[in-house]
Amino acid sequence: MRDMFRADQIDSNQRLFWVASIVIVTSLVGVALIKASSFLVIAILAAFVIAIFSFLAPEYSLYLLLISMLLSPEFSFSVLGGGAGLRGLTLRYEDLLLLIIGTAWFMKTAIRKELGLFLSTPLNKAIAVYLFVCLLSTMIGYQMGRVRGVTGFLFVFKYFEYIVIYFMAVNILKEKKQIERFLAVMLIVCFVTCVVGLIEVPAGGRVSTPFEGKEGEPNTLGGYLVLMISLTLGLLLSDNRPKQKPFLFVLLIVCLITLELTLSRGSWVALIPMLFTLIYFTKKRFAIIIPLVFAIAISPLLLPHSVKDRFYYTFAQPHDRGDVEIGSFRLDTSTSARVQSWKQVLTKDFARHPILGYGVTGYAFVDAQYPRVLVETGLLGLFFFVLLLGAIYRNALKAYQTTADPFFKGLIMGFLGGVVGLLFHAISANTFIIVRIMEPFWFLTAMVIMIPKIELLGSAAQINKVEK
């Protein structure tokens, strides 16, 4: 009787949702038809269709989200910011898509309470505390006049977007086949991203992510590729399914060529600790070591002049008054600027607000993750940031040690290598707040975190099947 009542209540709530949705969309379309352009009408209808699709089939809406992570256009505008004056805020169509899908998901969990809004995972506390510190620091910075306008809160909201992706994924992931499908889409998107980037090589310049404006962000693509190369290598070294090997091998080659042509020195450096991490975990160490030694030996003969020039430019740029000198070496202007920003934060500005920092965007732009976290959110923010990253790595390592499934082992090993690579990439970039890196990263985090639970559910199902 109680179950019937609950079922009736769910049906009643669903009917109420559909009635309210029809009324809202009819009203919006009516207003748009009278006062707005045809483009706005189409946009509203498209948003409503996507929302309904996301409500009825949340798993398929995540496929759409995965495709848009790297392949959606972006648009930038300036808003009043913090210590840097005007801050540029970049939005993408994927942000709007995530907003629609996320809203539909929240509405579904509100109607069907048994789904749960935030599934309990080992990362929940670390995520909640770090986001709270970011928000608290930004609120204090706003009150004190260091964070001007709404920019800081919009940046914190973007951090929250990554967490929405994580919780949507962990709520939907229930079986191994889902992880296989999601991962296949991610790898295909990576391949398409690389191909689009390589097509633009004849036009000159550095390879960057697609649809990223005139200048682009090669370092962003480099960080993303470090993560995906590690993932591809992990699957090649551990997964025992021969049919997937040719695609993975081709993807690896294409990713390496694309990474090379980004001319991103920070990404090249991040590749080294990532490879050493995989060498440490895999039993097939020589499958990495021998090709790596061979590649280093022949690289002077095969590397394009642009890559060689980019490497030597680090130490051989024409003299500039602001360049940093280390012994007999003189760093180029870009690298010197990063070194000087580290020095400025650590030796001067950080001490003025050591506990909670200046607030997100309350300080001048810093193109390096760790000093930025320190100066914006203080020692408290840096502590919980490191705690969150440590929790991610620790739980991934635990899952790697407990699973015997070759596919899961390859996925987790690739993820662990990717995490280490991104930690080094973050020395010269704001890696852990860059959208095109963090969205795939948090989706992969959800996969890895759910592997022990999926295996447990699979074992229980097998036991029940045997008993029957």
C-alpha positions in Angstrom: 0.0 0.0 0.0 2.8 2.4 0.9 4.7 1.5 -2.3 1.5 2.2 -4.3 1.1 5.6 -2.6 4.7 6.5 -3.5 4.3 5.4 -7.1 1.1 7.5 -7.3 2.9 10.5 -5.8 5.7 10.1 -8.4 3.2 9.9 -11.2 1.4 13.0 -9.9 4.7 14.9 -9.6 5.6 13.9 -13.2 2.2 15.1 -14.5 2.7 18.4 -12.6 6.1 18.8 -14.2 4.9 18.3 -17.7 1.9 20.7 -17.2 4.2 23.3 -15.8 6.8 22.8 -18.5 4.2 23.1 -21.3 2.8 26.3 -19.7 6.3 27.8 -19.3 7.5 27.0 -22.8 4.2 28.2 -24.4 4.5 31.5 -22.5 8.2 32.0 -23.5 7.5 31.2 -27.1 4.5 33.5 -27.1 6.6 36.4 -25.8 9.4 35.6 -28.2 7.1 35.5 -31.2 5.9 39.0 -30.3 9.1 40.7 -29.2 12.1 38.7 -30.3 13.8 37.5 -33.4 13.2 34.2 -35.1 16.7 33.1 -33.9 15.6 33.5 -30.2 12.5 31.5 -30.9 14.5 28.7 -32.4 17.0 28.9 -29.5 14.2 28.6 -26.9 12.6 25.7 -28.6 16.0 23.9 -29.0 16.7 24.5 -25.3 13.3 23.0 -24.4 13.8 20.0 -26.6 17.2 19.4 -25.1 15.8 19.7 -21.6 13.0 17.2 -22.3 15.6 14.8 -23.9 17.9 15.2 -20.9 14.9 14.6 -18.5 13.8 11.4 -20.3 17.3 10.0 -21.3 20.0 11.5 -19.1 22.6 9.0 -20.2 22.3 10.1 -23.9 22.4 13.8 -22.9 25.8 13.1 -21.4 27.1 11.8 -24.7 26.0 15.1 -26.2 27.9 16.9 -23.4 31.0 14.9 -24.0 31.0 15.8 -27.7 30.6 19.5 -26.9 33.4 19.6 -24.3 36.1 20.0 -27.0 34.0 20.8 -30.1 31.7 23.7 -29.1 32.4 27.3 -30.1 33.2 29.9 -27.5 32.6 33.7 -27.1 34.3 36.1 -24.7 33.3 39.4 -23.2 34.8 41.7 -20.6 33.2 42.3 -17.2 34.3 44.2 -14.2 36.9 42.1 -12.4 39.2 42.2 -9.5 42.8 43.3 -9.2 43.4 43.1 -12.9 40.7 45.6 -13.8 38.6 44.3 -16.6 38.5 40.5 -16.7 37.6 38.6 -19.8 35.0 35.9 -19.1 34.8 33.1 -21.7 31.6 31.3 -22.2 30.9 28.5 -24.7 27.7 26.9 -26.1 28.7 23.9 -24.0 28.2 26.0 -20.9 24.6 26.7 -21.9 24.1 23.0 -22.8 25.4 22.0 -19.4 23.1 24.5 -17.7 20.1 23.0 -19.6 21.1 19.4 -18.9 22.0 20.1 -15.3 18.7 21.9 -14.7 16.8 19.0 -16.2 18.7 16.6 -14.0 18.0 18.6 -10.8 14.3 18.7 -11.7 14.3 14.9 -12.3 15.9 14.3 -8.9 13.4 16.6 -7.3 10.5 14.6 -8.7 12.1 11.2 -8.2 13.7 11.6 -4.8 15.0 8.0 -4.8 17.6 9.0 -7.4 19.3 11.4 -5.0 20.8 14.8 -6.0 24.4 14.1 -4.8 25.3 10.5 -4.6 27.6 9.7 -1.7 31.2 9.3 -2.9 34.6 9.4 -1.3 35.1 12.9 -2.7 32.0 14.7 -1.5 33.5 16.3 1.7 36.7 17.4 0.0 34.7 18.9 -2.9 32.2 20.7 -0.6 34.8 22.2 1.7 37.0 23.5 -1.2 34.1 25.1 -3.0 32.9 26.6 0.3 36.4 28.1 0.9 36.4 29.6 -2.7 33.0 31.1 -2.2 33.8 32.4 1.3 37.1 34.0 0.1 35.3 35.6 -2.8 32.5 37.0 -0.7 35.0 38.5 1.7 37.1 39.9 -1.2 33.9 41.4 -2.6 33.0 43.1 0.7 36.5 44.5 1.0 36.5 45.8 -2.5 39.2 43.5 -3.9 36.7 41.5 -6.0 34.7 44.0 -8.1 31.5 43.2 -9.9 30.2 39.6 -10.3 33.3 38.2 -12.1 34.6 36.3 -9.0 31.2 34.6 -8.4 30.9 33.7 -12.1 34.3 32.0 -11.9 33.3 30.1 -8.7 30.1 29.1 -10.6 32.3 27.6 -13.3 34.1 25.6 -10.7 30.7 24.3 -9.6 30.0 23.3 -13.2 32.8 20.8 -13.1 31.3 19.3 -10.0 27.8 19.1 -11.6 29.4 17.0 -14.4 31.0 14.7 -11.8 27.8 14.1 -9.9 25.6 13.7 -13.0 28.1 11.0 -14.2 28.3 9.1 -10.8 24.5 9.1 -10.6 24.2 7.6 -14.1 27.1 5.1 -14.1 25.7 1.7 -13.1 27.6 -0.9 -15.2 30.8 -1.5 -17.1 29.2 -1.2 -20.5 28.3 2.4 -19.8 31.9 3.3 -18.9 33.0 1.6 -22.2 30.6 3.6 -24.2 31.4 6.9 -22.5 35.1 6.3 -22.9 34.7 5.4 -26.6 33.0 8.7 -27.2 35.8 10.6 -25.3 38.5 8.9 -27.4 36.6 9.6 -30.7 36.2 13.3 -29.7 39.9 13.4 -28.9 40.7 12.0 -32.4 38.5 14.5 -34.1 40.0 17.4 -32.1 43.5 16.4 -33.1 42.5 16.0 -36.8 40.9 19.4 -36.8 44.0 20.9 -35.3 46.3 19.2 -37.7 44.3 20.4 -40.7 45.1 24.0 -39.6 48.9 23.4 -39.6 49.5 24.5 -43.2 48.0 27.9 -42.3 50.9 28.4 -39.8 50.9 29.1 -36.1 50.5 26.7 -33.2 47.9 24.0 -33.0 45.0 24.8 -30.7 41.7 23.4 -29.7 38.9 23.9 -32.3 36.6 26.9 -32.3 38.6 28.9 -29.7 38.8 32.3 -31.3 41.6 34.0 -33.2 44.5 33.5 -30.8 43.6 30.1 -29.3 45.1 28.4 -26.3 47.7 25.8 -27.4 48.7 25.2 -23.8 45.1 24.2 -23.0 45.1 21.6 -25.9 48.5 20.5 -24.6 47.2 19.8 -21.1 44.2 18.0 -22.5 46.4 15.8 -24.7 48.7 14.9 -21.8 45.6 13.5 -20.1 44.3 11.7 -23.1 47.7 10.3 -24.2 48.1 8.8 -20.7 44.6 7.3 -20.9 45.3 5.8 -24.4 48.6 4.4 -23.2 47.0 2.9 -20.1 44.4 1.1 -22.2 47.1 -0.1 -24.7 49.2 -1.5 -21.9 46.5 -3.2 -19.9 43.3 -3.8 -21.9 43.3 -7.3 -23.4 40.8 -6.6 -26.3 42.7 -6.8 -29.6 40.0 -5.2 -31.7 40.5 -1.8 -30.0 44.3 -1.8 -30.3 44.7 -0.5 -33.8 42.4 2.6 -33.1 44.2 3.2 -29.8 47.6 3.0 -31.5 46.6 5.4 -34.3 45.1 7.8 -31.7 48.3 7.7 -29.7 50.4 8.7 -32.8 48.0 11.4 -33.8 47.9 12.8 -30.2 51.7 12.8 -29.9 52.1 14.7 -33.3 49.4 17.2 -32.2 51.0 17.7 -28.8 54.3 18.3 -30.5 52.8 21.0 -32.8 51.1 22.9 -30.0 54.6 24.1 -29.1 53.5 24.1 -25.5 56.6 23.7 -23.4 54.7 23.2 -20.2 52.8 20.3 -21.8 56.0 18.8 -23.1 57.4 18.9 -19.6 54.2 17.4 -18.2 54.6 14.4 -20.6 57.8 13.2 -18.8 56.4 12.6 -15.3 53.2 11.2 -16.8 55.3 8.6 -18.7 57.4 7.7 -15.6 54.1 7.2 -13.7 52.9 4.7 -16.3 56.3 3.0 -16.3 56.0 2.6 -12.5 52.6 1.0 -12.6 52.7 -1.2 -15.7 54.4 -4.6 -15.9 55.1 -3.8 -19.6 57.7 -1.2 -18.8 59.9 -1.8 -21.9 56.9 -1.1 -24.1 57.3 2.5 -23.0 61.0 2.7 -22.3 62.3 1.3 -25.6 60.1 3.5 -27.9 60.9 6.5 -25.6 64.7 6.0 -25.9 64.4 5.5 -29.7 62.2 8.6 -30.0 64.7 10.7 -28.1 67.6 9.4 -30.2 66.1 10.2 -33.5 64.3 13.4 -32.5 67.0 15.8 -33.7 66.5 14.3 -37.2 62.7 14.2 -37.3 61.4 17.1 -35.2 60.2 20.0 -37.3 62.2 23.2 -37.1 59.3 25.0 -35.3 59.6 22.5 -32.4 63.3 22.8 -32.2 63.2 26.6 -32.3 60.5 26.6 -29.6 62.7 24.5 -27.3 65.9 26.5 -27.9 63.9 29.8 -27.6 63.5 29.1 -23.9 67.2 29.7 -23.3 68.3 31.6 -26.4 65.8 34.5 -26.8 67.4 37.9 -27.5 68.3 39.7 -24.2 65.5 41.6 -22.5 65.7 43.6 -19.3 63.0 41.6 -17.6 64.4 38.2 -18.3 65.3 35.8 -15.4 68.8 34.4 -15.4 69.7 31.0 -13.9 73.4 30.6 -13.8 74.6 31.0 -17.4 71.1 30.5 -18.8 68.7 33.3 -19.5 65.0 32.3 -19.7 62.7 33.7 -22.4 60.2 36.5 -21.6 57.2 34.2 -21.2 58.9 31.8 -18.8 60.5 34.7 -16.9 57.1 36.3 -16.5 55.8 33.1 -14.8 58.9 32.9 -12.6 58.4 36.5 -11.5 54.7 36.0 -10.8 55.6 33.1 -8.5 58.2 35.3 -6.8 55.8 38.2 -6.4 53.0 36.0 -4.9 55.2 34.0 -2.5 57.5 36.8 -1.3 55.2 39.8 -1.2 51.5 39.8 -1.9 50.5 36.5 -0.4 51.5 37.7 3.1 48.9 40.5 3.0 46.0 38.1 3.1 47.5 34.7 4.1 44.5 32.9 5.4 41.7 33.4 2.8 43.5 35.3 0.1 42.2 38.1 -2.1 39.2 36.2 -3.4 38.7 34.5 -6.7 39.7 37.1 -9.4 40.5 39.6 -6.6 44.2 39.5 -7.6 46.0 40.2 -10.9 46.0 37.4 -13.4 48.5 34.7 -12.6 49.2 32.0 -15.3 50.1 29.2 -12.9 47.7 27.1 -10.8 49.4 26.9 -7.4 50.4 30.5 -6.8 46.9 31.5 -8.1 45.1 29.3 -5.6 47.4 30.5 -2.8 46.9 34.2 -3.5 43.2 34.0 -4.3 42.1 31.7 -1.5 45.0 31.7 0.9 46.6 28.9 2.9 43.1 27.6 3.7 42.2 27.3 0.0 45.6 25.8 -1.0 45.3 23.2 1.8 41.8 22.0 0.7 42.8 22.2 -3.0 45.7 19.8 -2.3 43.5 17.7 -0.1 41.0 17.3 -2.9 43.6 16.4 -5.4 45.1 13.9 -2.9 41.7 12.4 -2.3 41.2 11.9 -6.1 44.6 10.2 -6.5 44.3 8.1 -3.3 40.9 6.7 -4.3 42.1 6.1 -7.9 45.1 4.2 -6.5 42.9 2.1 -4.2 40.6 1.2 -7.1 43.6 0.3 -9.3 45.0 -2.0 -6.5 41.7 -3.8 -5.9 40.4 -4.4 -9.5 41.5 -7.4 -11.5 39.6 -6.3 -14.7 42.1 -5.5 -17.5 39.9 -2.7 -18.9 39.4 -1.1 -15.6 43.1 -1.5 -14.7 44.1 0.3 -18.0 41.6 3.1 -17.5 42.7 3.7 -13.9 46.4 3.5 -14.7 45.9 6.0 -17.5 44.0 8.3 -15.2 46.7 8.1 -12.6 49.4 9.0 -15.1 47.2 11.8 -16.4 46.7 13.3 -12.9 50.5 13.4 -12.4 51.0 15.0 -15.8 48.4 17.7 -15.0 50.0 18.4 -11.6 53.2 19.3 -13.5 51.3 21.1 -16.3 49.7 23.3 -13.5 53.2 24.8 -12.7 52.9 26.9 -15.9 49.1 27.1 -16.4 45.8 27.3 -14.6 45.2 23.7 -15.4 42.6 22.8 -12.8 40.3 25.7 -13.7 40.6 25.4 -17.6 37.2 24.2 -18.9 38.5 22.1 -21.8 40.7 20.2 -19.5 38.6 20.0 -16.3 35.4 18.8 -17.9 36.9 15.6 -19.3 39.0 15.3 -16.2 36.0 15.3 -13.8 34.1 12.9 -16.1 37.0 10.5 -15.9 37.2 11.0 -12.2 33.5 9.9 -11.9 34.3 6.8 -13.9 37.3 5.8 -11.7 35.5 6.6 -8.5 32.5 4.4 -9.5 34.5 1.4 -10.6 34.7 -0.3 -7.2 30.9 0.1 -6.7 30.2 -1.1 -10.3 32.3 -4.2 -9.6 30.6 -4.8 -6.3 27.2 -4.6 -8.0 28.3 -6.9 -10.7 29.5 -9.5 -8.2 26.3 -9.3 -6.3 24.3 -9.8 -9.6 26.5 -12.8 -10.4 25.8 -14.3 -7.0 22.1 -13.8 -7.3 22.1 -15.4 -10.7 24.0 -18.5 -9.4 21.6 -18.8 -6.5 18.6 -18.7 -8.8 
